[in-house]
């Protein structure tokens, strides 16, 4: 799919899910892992959005309160934040997003070339 849509090379998975023992969970929390962060991130501006976040669900699963909070906060910040039920729905959302018109984000003074 990334051959047809080169911007998908920037797509990445946030490895927050899964079961962990208490020691590992505590270590990850100290490292900055946050409950509820969506599963997939595409930091590519399209259709007026700064990027795309996708929370993946399977079957009857529904987003947790933490996940809903993250999706709402990301939307407020200018991202498209979706819940997709299954891989096919996620693929359709990604294809629709990357084929939307590019969004030009205005660079703030002093940030040229990635400098903060």
Backbone as JSON Lines, residues from 0, in Angstrom:
{"i":0,"aa":"X","n":[0.81,-1.19,0.0],"ca":[0.0,0.0,0.0],"c":[0.87,1.26,0.0]}
{"i":1,"aa":"X","n":[2.06,1.2,0.63],"ca":[2.91,2.39,0.67],"c":[3.52,2.69,-0.71]}
{"i":2,"aa":"X","n":[3.55,1.69,-1.61],"ca":[4.01,1.98,-2.97],"c":[3.03,2.89,-3.69]}
{"i":3,"aa":"X","n":[1.74,2.63,-3.49],"ca":[0.71,3.46,-4.12],"c":[0.58,4.8,-3.41]}
{"i":4,"aa":"X","n":[0.85,4.82,-2.11],"ca":[0.71,6.03,-1.29],"c":[1.98,6.23,-0.49]}
{"i":5,"aa":"X","n":[2.99,6.89,-1.06],"ca":[4.29,7.03,-0.4],"c":[4.23,7.68,0.98]}
{"i":6,"aa":"X","n":[3.25,8.54,1.23],"ca":[3.17,9.18,2.55],"c":[2.91,8.17,3.66]}
{"i":7,"aa":"X","n":[2.43,6.98,3.31],"ca":[2.19,5.96,4.33],"c":[3.49,5.43,4.94]}
{"i":8,"aa":"X","n":[4.63,5.78,4.35],"ca":[5.9,5.4,4.97],"c":[6.06,6.05,6.33]}
{"i":9,"aa":"X","n":[5.32,7.12,6.59],"ca":[5.38,7.81,7.88],"c":[4.39,7.24,8.9]}
{"i":10,"aa":"X","n":[3.56,6.29,8.49],"ca":[2.6,5.66,9.39],"c":[3.33,4.81,10.43]}
{"i":11,"aa":"X","n":[2.94,4.97,11.69],"ca":[3.54,4.12,12.73],"c":[2.5,3.71,13.77]}
{"i":12,"aa":"X","n":[2.83,2.62,14.45],"ca":[1.98,2.05,15.5],"c":[2.52,2.45,16.86]}
{"i":13,"aa":"X","n":[1.62,2.84,17.75],"ca":[1.98,3.17,19.13],"c":[1.78,1.89,19.95]}
{"i":14,"aa":"X","n":[2.86,1.29,20.45],"ca":[2.75,-0.01,21.13],"c":[2.31,0.1,22.59]}
{"i":15,"aa":"X","n":[1.14,0.69,22.81],"ca":[0.63,0.83,24.18],"c":[-0.17,-0.37,24.64]}
{"i":16,"aa":"X","n":[-0.75,-1.11,23.72],"ca":[-1.65,-2.21,24.09],"c":[-0.91,-3.42,24.6]}
{"i":17,"aa":"X","n":[-1.67,-4.43,24.94],"ca":[-1.09,-5.69,25.39],"c":[-1.04,-5.78,26.9]}
{"i":18,"aa":"X","n":[-0.9,-7.0,27.37],"ca":[-0.83,-7.21,28.82],"c":[0.63,-7.23,29.25]}
{"i":19,"aa":"X","n":[0.89,-6.61,30.4],"ca":[2.25,-6.51,30.93],"c":[2.21,-6.8,32.41]}
{"i":20,"aa":"X","n":[3.36,-7.25,32.93],"ca":[3.41,-7.41,34.38],"c":[3.56,-6.03,35.02]}
{"i":21,"aa":"X","n":[3.36,-5.96,36.34],"ca":[3.35,-4.67,37.04],"c":[4.67,-3.92,36.91]}
{"i":22,"aa":"X","n":[5.79,-4.63,36.98],"ca":[7.1,-3.98,36.89],"c":[7.29,-3.34,35.52]}
{"i":23,"aa":"X","n":[6.95,-4.07,34.48],"ca":[7.09,-3.54,33.12],"c":[6.15,-2.36,32.89]}
{"i":24,"aa":"X","n":[4.9,-2.48,33.36],"ca":[3.94,-1.4,33.21],"c":[4.42,-0.14,33.93]}
{"i":25,"aa":"X","n":[4.98,-0.31,35.12],"ca":[5.5,0.82,35.89],"c":[6.66,1.5,35.17]}
{"i":26,"aa":"X","n":[7.56,0.68,34.62],"ca":[8.7,1.22,33.87],"c":[8.23,2.0,32.65]}
{"i":27,"aa":"X","n":[7.28,1.44,31.91],"ca":[6.77,2.11,30.71],"c":[6.08,3.43,31.07]}
{"i":28,"aa":"X","n":[5.36,3.44,32.19],"ca":[4.71,4.67,32.62],"c":[5.74,5.76,32.92]}
{"i":29,"aa":"X","n":[6.84,5.38,33.58],"ca":[7.91,6.34,33.86],"c":[8.55,6.85,32.57]}
{"i":30,"aa":"X","n":[8.52,6.02,31.52],"ca":[9.11,6.4,30.23],"c":[8.16,7.26,29.4]}
{"i":31,"aa":"X","n":[6.93,7.45,29.88],"ca":[6.0,8.33,29.18],"c":[4.84,7.66,28.48]}
{"i":32,"aa":"X","n":[4.69,6.35,28.61],"ca":[3.55,5.67,27.99],"c":[2.28,6.19,28.65]}
{"i":33,"aa":"X","n":[1.3,6.52,27.83],"ca":[0.05,7.1,28.32],"c":[-1.12,6.22,27.9]}
{"i":34,"aa":"X","n":[-1.99,5.93,28.83],"ca":[-3.18,5.12,28.56],"c":[-4.1,5.86,27.6]}
{"i":35,"aa":"X","n":[-4.61,5.14,26.61],"ca":[-5.61,5.69,25.72],"c":[-5.11,6.28,24.42]}
{"i":36,"aa":"X","n":[-3.78,6.38,24.24],"ca":[-3.24,6.93,23.0],"c":[-3.66,6.02,21.84]}
{"i":37,"aa":"X","n":[-4.16,6.6,20.74],"ca":[-4.58,5.77,19.61],"c":[-3.46,4.9,19.04]}
{"i":38,"aa":"X","n":[-3.86,3.83,18.36],"ca":[-2.94,2.8,17.89],"c":[-2.06,3.23,16.71]}
{"i":39,"aa":"X","n":[-2.62,3.96,15.77],"ca":[-1.89,4.33,14.56],"c":[-1.8,5.84,14.43]}
{"i":40,"aa":"X","n":[-0.65,6.3,13.95],"ca":[-0.43,7.74,13.76],"c":[0.15,7.96,12.36]}
{"i":41,"aa":"X","n":[-0.43,8.9,11.64],"ca":[0.1,9.32,10.34],"c":[0.31,10.83,10.4]}
{"i":42,"aa":"X","n":[1.56,11.28,10.62],"ca":[1.83,12.71,10.78],"c":[1.96,13.44,9.44]}
{"i":43,"aa":"X","n":[0.9,13.36,8.65],"ca":[0.86,13.95,7.31],"c":[-0.38,14.84,7.23]}
{"i":44,"aa":"X","n":[-0.21,16.14,6.98],"ca":[-1.38,17.03,6.91],"c":[-2.18,16.84,5.62]}
{"i":45,"aa":"X","n":[-3.49,16.69,5.79],"ca":[-4.41,16.52,4.66],"c":[-5.77,17.11,5.03]}
{"i":46,"aa":"X","n":[-6.47,17.62,4.03],"ca":[-7.87,18.04,4.16],"c":[-8.12,18.95,5.35]}
{"i":47,"aa":"X","n":[-7.16,19.81,5.67],"ca":[-7.32,20.73,6.78],"c":[-6.91,20.18,8.14]}
{"i":48,"aa":"X","n":[-6.5,18.92,8.18],"ca":[-6.05,18.29,9.43],"c":[-4.53,18.29,9.5]}
{"i":49,"aa":"X","n":[-4.01,18.3,10.72],"ca":[-2.56,18.27,10.94],"c":[-1.99,16.86,10.79]}
{"i":50,"aa":"X","n":[-2.82,15.85,10.88],"ca":[-2.41,14.46,10.79],"c":[-3.59,13.57,11.14]}
{"i":51,"aa":"X","n":[-3.34,12.26,11.15],"ca":[-4.4,11.28,11.39],"c":[-4.01,10.35,12.52]}
{"i":52,"aa":"X","n":[-4.95,10.12,13.43],"ca":[-4.81,9.12,14.5],"c":[-5.95,8.13,14.36]}
{"i":53,"aa":"X","n":[-5.63,6.84,14.49],"ca":[-6.66,5.8,14.4],"c":[-6.58,4.9,15.62]}
{"i":54,"aa":"X","n":[-7.72,4.72,16.27],"ca":[-7.86,3.73,17.33],"c":[-8.5,2.5,16.69]}
{"i":55,"aa":"X","n":[-7.82,1.36,16.77],"ca":[-8.32,0.13,16.17],"c":[-9.12,-0.68,17.18]}
{"i":56,"aa":"X","n":[-10.26,-1.17,16.74],"ca":[-11.1,-2.03,17.56],"c":[-11.5,-3.24,16.74]}
{"i":57,"aa":"X","n":[-11.81,-4.32,17.46],"ca":[-12.21,-5.56,16.8],"c":[-13.55,-5.99,17.37]}
{"i":58,"aa":"X","n":[-14.42,-6.47,16.5],"ca":[-15.71,-7.01,16.95],"c":[-16.55,-6.0,17.7]}
{"i":59,"aa":"X","n":[-16.99,-6.41,18.89],"ca":[-17.88,-5.58,19.71],"c":[-17.13,-4.62,20.63]}
{"i":60,"aa":"X","n":[-15.8,-4.64,20.6],"ca":[-15.02,-3.76,21.48],"c":[-15.36,-2.3,21.21]}
{"i":61,"aa":"X","n":[-15.36,-1.52,22.27],"ca":[-15.63,-0.08,22.17],"c":[-14.47,0.67,22.81]}
{"i":62,"aa":"X","n":[-14.26,1.93,22.43],"ca":[-13.18,2.72,23.04],"c":[-13.41,2.92,24.53]}
{"i":63,"aa":"X","n":[-12.31,2.88,25.28],"ca":[-12.37,3.16,26.72],"c":[-12.55,4.66,26.92]}
{"i":64,"aa":"X","n":[-12.82,5.05,28.15],"ca":[-12.94,6.48,28.45],"c":[-11.64,7.21,28.16]}
{"i":65,"aa":"X","n":[-10.49,6.6,28.5],"ca":[-9.19,7.21,28.2],"c":[-9.02,7.4,26.69]}
{"i":66,"aa":"X","n":[-9.41,6.4,25.92],"ca":[-9.3,6.5,24.47],"c":[-10.21,7.58,23.91]}
{"i":67,"aa":"X","n":[-11.43,7.67,24.42],"ca":[-12.35,8.73,23.99],"c":[-11.78,10.1,24.3]}
{"i":68,"aa":"X","n":[-11.2,10.25,25.49],"ca":[-10.59,11.53,25.88],"c":[-9.47,11.92,24.92]}
{"i":69,"aa":"X","n":[-8.6,10.95,24.59],"ca":[-7.5,11.24,23.66],"c":[-8.04,11.65,22.3]}
{"i":70,"aa":"X","n":[-9.01,10.91,21.79],"ca":[-9.57,11.22,20.47],"c":[-10.18,12.63,20.46]}
{"i":71,"aa":"X","n":[-10.87,12.99,21.52],"ca":[-11.46,14.33,21.61],"c":[-10.38,15.41,21.66]}
{"i":72,"aa":"X","n":[-9.36,15.2,22.49],"ca":[-8.29,16.19,22.62],"c":[-7.51,16.34,21.31]}
{"i":73,"aa":"X","n":[-7.27,15.24,20.63],"ca":[-6.56,15.31,19.35],"c":[-7.38,16.05,18.3]}
{"i":74,"aa":"X","n":[-8.69,15.83,18.3],"ca":[-9.58,16.53,17.38],"c":[-9.53,18.04,17.64]}
{"i":75,"aa":"X","n":[-9.55,18.42,18.91],"ca":[-9.47,19.83,19.27],"c":[-8.16,20.45,18.78]}
{"i":76,"aa":"X","n":[-7.09,19.65,18.76],"ca":[-5.77,20.14,18.33],"c":[-5.6,20.16,16.81]}
{"i":77,"aa":"X","n":[-6.64,19.76,16.07],"ca":[-6.58,19.85,14.61],"c":[-6.25,18.56,13.89]}
{"i":78,"aa":"X","n":[-6.31,17.44,14.59],"ca":[-6.05,16.14,13.96],"c":[-7.38,15.47,13.62]}
{"i":79,"aa":"X","n":[-7.35,14.61,12.61],"ca":[-8.48,13.73,12.4],"c":[-8.23,12.52,13.29]}
{"i":80,"aa":"X","n":[-9.17,12.22,14.16],"ca":[-9.02,11.13,15.12],"c":[-10.23,10.21,15.0]}
{"i":81,"aa":"X","n":[-9.97,8.98,14.58],"ca":[-11.04,8.04,14.25],"c":[-10.95,6.75,15.06]}
{"i":82,"aa":"X","n":[-12.08,6.07,15.16],"ca":[-12.12,4.69,15.64],"c":[-12.47,3.85,14.42]}
{"i":83,"aa":"X","n":[-11.65,2.83,14.13],"ca":[-11.91,1.93,13.02],"c":[-12.1,0.52,13.56]}
{"i":84,"aa":"X","n":[-13.14,-0.14,13.09],"ca":[-13.45,-1.5,13.52],"c":[-12.94,-2.47,12.47]}
{"i":85,"aa":"X","n":[-11.75,-2.99,12.71],"ca":[-11.14,-3.96,11.82],"c":[-10.17,-3.33,10.83]}
{"i":86,"aa":"X","n":[-9.33,-4.18,10.27],"ca":[-8.29,-3.74,9.35],"c":[-8.82,-3.13,8.07]}
{"i":87,"aa":"X","n":[-9.9,-3.7,7.52],"ca":[-10.43,-3.17,6.26],"c":[-10.93,-1.74,6.42]}
{"i":88,"aa":"X","n":[-11.59,-1.46,7.54],"ca":[-12.08,-0.1,7.79],"c":[-10.9,0.86,7.96]}
{"i":89,"aa":"X","n":[-9.85,0.41,8.63],"ca":[-8.66,1.25,8.81],"c":[-7.98,1.53,7.47]}
{"i":90,"aa":"X","n":[-7.9,0.52,6.62],"ca":[-7.29,0.71,5.29],"c":[-8.09,1.72,4.49]}
{"i":91,"aa":"X","n":[-9.42,1.6,4.52],"ca":[-10.26,2.57,3.79],"c":[-10.05,3.99,4.33]}
{"i":92,"aa":"X","n":[-9.97,4.12,5.65],"ca":[-9.76,5.45,6.25],"c":[-8.41,6.02,5.84]}
{"i":93,"aa":"X","n":[-7.38,5.18,5.84],"ca":[-6.04,5.64,5.44],"c":[-6.02,6.05,3.97]}
{"i":94,"aa":"X","n":[-6.63,5.24,3.11],"ca":[-6.67,5.57,1.68],"c":[-7.43,6.88,1.44]}
{"i":95,"aa":"X","n":[-8.55,7.04,2.12],"ca":[-9.34,8.26,1.96],"c":[-8.53,9.47,2.45]}
{"i":96,"aa":"X","n":[-7.81,9.31,3.55],"ca":[-7.04,10.41,4.12],"c":[-5.88,10.81,3.2]}
{"i":97,"aa":"X","n":[-5.08,9.84,2.76],"ca":[-3.89,10.19,1.97],"c":[-4.22,10.68,0.56]}
{"i":98,"aa":"X","n":[-5.43,10.42,0.09],"ca":[-5.82,10.91,-1.23],"c":[-6.55,12.25,-1.15]}
{"i":99,"aa":"X","n":[-6.78,12.74,0.05],"ca":[-7.41,14.05,0.24],"c":[-6.4,15.14,-0.13]}
{"i":100,"aa":"X","n":[-6.88,16.35,-0.4],"ca":[-5.96,17.45,-0.75],"c":[-4.95,17.71,0.37]}
{"i":101,"aa":"X","n":[-3.72,18.0,-0.05],"ca":[-2.67,18.31,0.92],"c":[-3.0,19.61,1.64]}
{"i":102,"aa":"X","n":[-2.63,19.65,2.9],"ca":[-2.79,20.85,3.71],"c":[-1.42,21.47,3.89]}
{"i":103,"aa":"X","n":[-1.33,22.76,3.63],"ca":[-0.08,23.47,3.85],"c":[-0.14,24.08,5.24]}
{"i":104,"aa":"X","n":[0.76,23.64,6.11],"ca":[0.82,24.19,7.45],"c":[1.78,25.36,7.46]}
{"i":105,"aa":"X","n":[1.4,26.42,8.1],"ca":[2.22,27.61,8.16],"c":[3.35,27.4,9.15]}
{"i":106,"aa":"X","n":[4.58,27.64,8.7],"ca":[5.74,27.53,9.58],"c":[5.84,28.79,10.42]}
{"i":107,"aa":"X","n":[6.06,28.62,11.7],"ca":[6.25,29.77,12.58],"c":[7.66,30.29,12.44]}
{"i":108,"aa":"X","n":[7.82,31.56,12.68],"ca":[9.13,32.2,12.58],"c":[10.14,31.46,13.47]}
{"i":109,"aa":"X","n":[11.32,31.21,12.9],"ca":[12.38,30.55,13.66],"c":[12.31,29.04,13.62]}
{"i":110,"aa":"X","n":[11.41,28.47,12.84],"ca":[11.27,27.01,12.8],"c":[11.66,26.43,11.46]}
{"i":111,"aa":"X","n":[12.27,27.22,10.59],"ca":[12.66,26.71,9.28],"c":[13.67,25.58,9.46]}
{"i":112,"aa":"X","n":[13.56,24.6,8.61],"ca":[14.52,23.49,8.63],"c":[14.41,22.61,9.86]}
{"i":113,"aa":"X","n":[13.28,22.65,10.54],"ca":[13.08,21.78,11.69],"c":[13.64,22.33,12.99]}
{"i":114,"aa":"X","n":[14.23,23.51,12.97],"ca":[14.76,24.1,14.2],"c":[13.62,24.66,15.03]}
{"i":115,"aa":"X","n":[13.71,24.44,16.32],"ca":[12.66,24.96,17.2],"c":[12.89,26.39,17.54]}
